[in-house]
Amino acid sequence: MPPVTGSSAEPAGQAVATDYDSFAEAYSAENETSLLNAYYERPATLALAGDVAGRRILDAGCGSGPLSAALRDRGAVVTGLDSSAAMLELARRRLGDDADLHLADLGRPLPFPDGAFDDVVASLVLHYLEDWTAPLAELRRVLRPGGRLIASVDHPLQGHPLVRPGADYWATYQHDVEVTTSSGQSFVLTYWHRPLPAMISAFTTAGFRIAAIDEPLPAPGTPRELLPDFLKDKPPGSGFLCFLFFVLEAG
C-alpha cells in the first residue's frame, strides 16, 4: 500500500517500515478513501483483473483487505496473505471469520500447493523487497499455467530527480519515505527502487510473459479536492505518474 503524503527522508526515532503492526489502524483508515488507493491503485488493479467471477485469486500482501473485498464482491474466490498480524486482524474484521487469510512472508515458501490459483494480485508489495527472485518464483509456482500475476509498484520515475537528488535511476537501492496521515500520525516506509529493465528482467527470468504494462489515470469520479494542485484546473482525463502496473502470464 502506498503513502498518502510523503517525502524521502530518514528521520530519527520513527518506526521503520516493514513493521506494519505498529501503525496498521491509522494506515488502513487513511487508505480507505485516499486518492492514491481508493481512486487510483485499486480501481486500476480491478480494471486490469477484468471479469474475475469464479476465479481463484491470491491477494499477496492483502493488508486490511479492501482489494480482497472488492474481488470477492465481483465473484472471485479470494485467499489473502500478509506478513502483518495486525493487518490480517483488520482484514478478518472486514471479510468475516470464514475468510481464508494467512500470515506469511513473500520471502519464504508459501503455504499453498502448485497451481492453486488462477490469478495473483500483488498490490503495491514488490517495491518493499530487495530481491524479487524467490518471491516471484513462489508466485509463479502457486499459479496454474497461463495464470496471471497482476502487480503494481512505485513508478521508477516517481521521485526522480526532485525528491532524491543525485539518485541513480539505473541502480537498485533502498530509500525511506516519511508518511503523515490526515490525523497527524507519522511513520516511515522503506522501499526499494529498481529501474524498469530490472523489473522486466526479474519477471521474465521467473517464467512470466508480459501481457500488459499500464500507467493509468485516476478513476472517473475522483473528487476534485483530492487531486494534486497541478491537476485541479485541468480537464478530466488528466493524470500523473505514481504507480506502474503489470499483467504477467505464467508460462
C-alpha positions in Angstrom: 0.0 0.0 0.0 1.3 3.5 -0.8 1.8 6.5 1.4 -0.9 9.2 1.4 1.6 12.0 1.7 5.3 11.5 1.9 8.8 12.8 1.4 12.1 11.0 1.0 13.7 11.0 4.4 15.5 9.1 7.1 14.1 10.7 10.3 15.3 9.5 13.6 13.0 7.9 16.2 10.4 6.7 13.7 9.2 3.1 13.3 10.8 1.6 10.2 8.5 0.5 7.7 8.2 -3.2 7.4 6.6 -3.3 10.9 3.1 -2.5 9.9 1.7 -3.9 13.2 2.7 -0.6 14.9 0.6 1.6 12.7 -1.9 -0.7 11.0 -5.1 1.0 12.2 -4.1 4.5 11.1 -2.7 3.3 7.8 -5.7 1.3 6.9 -8.1 4.1 7.8 -6.2 6.6 5.7 -6.2 4.4 2.7 -9.9 3.7 2.7 -10.6 7.0 0.9 -7.2 8.3 -0.2 -6.5 9.5 -3.8 -3.7 7.0 -4.4 -5.5 3.9 -3.1 -9.3 4.4 -3.4 -9.3 6.4 -6.7 -6.1 5.3 -8.3 -4.4 2.0 -7.5 -7.4 -0.2 -6.5 -9.6 0.8 -9.5 -6.7 0.3 -11.9 -5.9 -3.2 -10.5 -9.6 -4.2 -10.7 -9.8 -2.9 -14.2 -6.8 -4.9 -15.2 -8.2 -8.0 -13.5 -11.4 -7.8 -15.5 -14.1 -10.4 -15.0 -13.0 -12.5 -12.0 -16.2 -14.4 -11.3 -15.3 -17.9 -10.2 -11.5 -17.3 -10.4 -9.3 -18.4 -7.5 -7.3 -15.4 -6.6 -4.4 -14.9 -4.1 -4.2 -11.4 -2.7 -0.5 -11.3 -1.9 0.1 -8.6 0.7 -3.6 -8.1 1.3 -3.2 -5.7 4.2 -6.6 -4.9 5.8 -8.4 -6.4 2.9 -10.0 -3.7 0.7 -8.9 -5.3 -2.6 -9.8 -8.8 -1.4 -13.3 -7.5 -0.5 -13.7 -5.8 -4.0 -12.6 -9.0 -5.7 -14.9 -11.1 -3.7 -17.8 -8.8 -4.4 -17.1 -9.5 -8.1 -17.4 -13.2 -7.6 -13.8 -14.3 -7.1 -12.8 -16.9 -4.6 -10.2 -15.0 -2.6 -7.3 -16.1 -0.4 -5.3 -13.4 1.4 -1.8 -13.3 2.9 0.2 -10.7 4.7 3.2 -10.5 6.9 1.5 -8.3 9.4 -0.7 -9.9 12.0 -2.4 -6.6 12.8 -3.3 -6.0 9.2 -4.7 -9.5 8.9 -6.9 -8.9 12.0 -8.3 -5.8 10.3 -8.9 -7.9 7.1 -10.7 -10.5 9.2 -13.0 -7.9 10.6 -13.7 -6.7 7.1 -14.1 -10.0 5.4 -15.6 -12.2 8.2 -14.4 -15.1 10.4 -14.6 -17.5 7.5 -12.2 -15.6 5.3 -9.2 -17.6 4.0 -6.3 -15.5 5.4 -2.7 -16.5 6.1 0.2 -14.9 8.0 3.1 -15.4 5.5 6.2 -13.7 4.2 6.7 -13.5 0.4 10.4 -14.1 1.0 9.7 -17.6 2.2 7.9 -20.7 0.7 4.1 -20.1 0.6 1.7 -22.5 2.3 -0.1 -23.4 -1.0 0.2 -26.3 -3.5 1.5 -25.8 -7.0 -1.0 -24.3 -9.4 -3.5 -23.4 -6.6 -4.6 -20.1 -8.1 -5.9 -18.6 -11.4 -4.6 -15.2 -10.5 -2.3 -13.5 -8.0 -2.6 -9.8 -7.3 0.4 -8.1 -5.7 -0.8 -4.6 -4.9 2.0 -2.2 -4.0 4.0 -5.1 -2.5 7.1 -5.9 -4.6 8.7 -2.5 -4.1 9.2 -3.4 -0.4 11.5 -6.3 -1.4 15.2 -6.0 -2.1 15.4 -9.3 -4.0 12.5 -10.4 -6.2 13.9 -13.8 -7.2 12.4 -16.1 -4.5 9.1 -14.2 -4.2 8.4 -14.3 -8.0 9.4 -18.0 -8.1 6.9 -18.8 -5.4 4.1 -16.7 -7.0 4.8 -18.4 -10.3 4.7 -21.8 -8.5 1.3 -21.3 -7.0 -0.2 -20.1 -10.3 -1.7 -22.5 -12.8 -0.1 -22.5 -16.2 -1.4 -19.5 -18.0 -2.5 -17.9 -14.8 -1.9 -14.1 -14.2 0.2 -12.1 -11.8 -1.3 -8.5 -11.6 1.3 -6.3 -9.9 1.5 -2.7 -9.1 4.7 -1.0 -7.9 6.0 2.5 -7.3 6.7 4.0 -10.7 10.5 4.1 -11.2 10.4 7.7 -12.3 8.4 8.8 -9.3 10.7 10.9 -7.2 13.5 11.4 -9.7 15.3 13.7 -9.5 13.5 16.2 -7.4 12.8 14.1 -4.3 16.1 12.2 -4.4 18.7 14.5 -5.9 21.7 12.6 -7.2 19.9 9.2 -7.2 20.9 6.8 -10.0 17.8 5.7 -11.9 19.6 2.6 -13.2 20.6 1.4 -9.7 18.6 -0.8 -7.3 18.7 1.0 -4.0 16.8 1.5 -0.7 15.1 4.7 0.2 12.9 5.7 3.1 9.7 7.8 2.9 8.1 9.5 5.9 4.3 9.3 5.8 1.9 11.6 7.6 -1.7 10.7 7.8 -4.5 13.3 8.0 -4.8 12.6 11.7 -1.2 13.7 12.1 0.4 10.3 12.8 3.8 9.8 11.1 5.7 6.7 10.3 8.4 5.6 7.8 8.1 3.2 4.9 11.2 1.6 3.4 11.1 1.0 -0.4 13.5 -0.5 -3.0 13.8 1.5 -6.2 14.6 -0.5 -9.3 14.6 0.6 -13.0 12.1 -0.7 -15.5 14.6 -3.0 -17.3 15.4 -4.7 -13.9 11.7 -5.3 -13.3 11.2 -6.8 -16.7 14.2 -9.0 -16.4 13.0 -10.3 -13.0 9.6 -11.1 -14.3 10.8 -12.9 -17.4 13.6 -14.8 -15.5 10.9 -16.1 -13.2 8.9 -17.5 -16.1 6.4 -14.8 -16.7 5.3 -13.3 -20.1 4.4 -9.6 -20.0 0.8 -9.2 -21.3 0.4 -5.5 -20.4 2.2 -2.6 -18.8 -0.1 0.3 -17.7 0.2 3.9 -16.4 -3.4 4.6 -15.5 -5.3 7.8 -14.9 -7.3 8.4 -11.7 -10.7 6.7 -11.7 -13.7 8.6 -13.2 -15.5 10.5 -10.5 -12.4 11.2 -8.4 -13.3 14.1 -6.1 -11.5 17.2 -7.4 -10.5 18.2 -3.9 -8.3 15.1 -3.7 -6.3 15.8 -6.8 -2.9 17.4 -6.6 -2.9 21.2 -7.2 -1.4 21.0 -10.7 -4.4 18.9 -11.8 -7.3 20.8 -10.2 -7.7 23.2 -13.1 -7.1 20.7 -15.8 -9.9 18.9 -17.7 -11.0 15.4 -16.6 -8.7 12.7 -18.1 -5.5 14.4 -17.0 -3.2 12.3 -14.9 0.1 11.8 -13.1 2.8 9.2 -12.8 2.8 7.4 -9.4 2.5 3.7 -9.9 3.3 1.2 -12.7 1.1 -1.8 -13.4 1.9 -5.1 -14.9 -0.2 -8.0 -16.1 2.0 -11.1 -16.4 1.1 -14.6 -17.6 2.7 -17.7 -16.1 4.5 -19.8 -18.8 
